[in-house]
Each structure stands twice: as structure tokens, then as C-alpha cells.
Amino acid sequence: MSKSFSEIVNEKPLVLVDFFAEWCGPCKMMKPILEELKQQMGEEITILKVDVDKSPQASQAFNISGVPTLVLFKDGKIAWRQSGVVPAPQLEKIIRSY
């Protein structure tokens, strides 16, 4: 059984959510960046990918107007968010600051 978005965000200490779309060029650039980040941080971070076209309720709930938009949740609350491509070293630095 898969867990719901809110269950994952609330039970993991740090969750990075990538709101993306299949047709979005910059979103495709984020994929290897997020894979690199996961390799570097391992269990410290949970990464969720949310397709805005398949999950319009989630994108509306978080007022996502552009993709990619990254949202970092710490203990179930939004700690940071940014739209656009963020390089892996910068992203790791941001996450580690929480």
C-alpha cells in the first residue's frame, strides 16, 4: 500500500518535493540533479516527485504556478521553496542548513 503525500511529508524529518511536468524542459534537467542529491544525502532526505498534470489538487494546494518548483518540508512544515532549476551543490547546502 502506498502512503499518501501528507503521510510521507509528516513522518519523515526532511522531504524535498519536486513539482514537475513531463513536457517541461527545466524539469528534465532537475532529474539527474535530484538523483545526485539522493546519492549524496541517502537516508537524510526523502525526495518526492509530483506531476502537476496528474495531481492538480497538490499543485493547487501549494499554489504551484511554475515548474519545476521545489518545496522542502521539515517535520511536516514548509521550510523552503523555489521555482526553477537548482544545482545539486546549492540544493544540498540549502537542505543541510535545516
N, C-alpha and C positions, 0 to 999 in steps of 0.2 A: 504494500500500500504506500503510495507516495504521500509525503507530507505537504500540507498547504504552505503557501507563501508565508503567512503570518506565523505558523508554527516554526518554520526554519529561522525566520528573522528573530523570533523571540527566544529560541532555545540555544542558538549559537552566539558566542560573545561578539564576533565580528563577521558581518555578512556584507559582501560587496555585490550590489545588484546592477547588472548591465542591461538597461532598457535599449533594445536594438530592433532593427528591421532587416529582413533578408535583402531588400533592394538597396540598402544604404551602403555606399562605398566606405565612408569612415568607420562604419560598424564592422566591416570585414577587416579593417586594419586593427581593430581592437582585439580580435580573436587571438592572434599569436601573442599579443601583449598580455592578455589575461592568462593564457597558458603558461607564459614565462613567470608571471607573478605567482601563480599557483605552485609552480615548481620551486620557486624561491621561498615561499612562505608556508607551503604544506598545510598542516592542520591548523595553523594560526588563523587562516581565513577560509570562509566559505564563499564561493562565487556562484551567484545565480544569474542565469540569462533569461530575460523576459522579452519575448517577441511582442512588440506593441500592436502588431496587426492581429495576433492570435489572442492577446489578452488586453483588450481595450479598457476593461474595468481597472486593471492595475495601473495602466498609464494615466487614466483619468484621476485615479485616487491620489497619485503623486504629481499631478499637473505636469506630465511629461509633454513638452511641446516640440522638442527636437531630439533626434537620435544621432549618435549614441548619447545617452545620459547615464552617468554612473552615480549610484547612491550608496553611501556607506552607512550601515546600521551598526550601532554599538549598543548591545544589551536591549535590542528592540526599538531603539530610537534613532532617528536620522542624525548622524554626526557630521556628514559632509555630502555635498552633491556638486556635480559639474557636468556640463554638456561638452561634447567634443572628444577628440582622441587625447588620451593622457599617456605619455611614455611610461613604461614599466618602472624605471628607477624613481620617477617622480611619484607614481602611484604608490609604490612600496613605502616611500618616505612619508607620504600623507597618512597611509594606513597605520604605520608604526607610531605616528605621533598620537594616536588614540590608544 
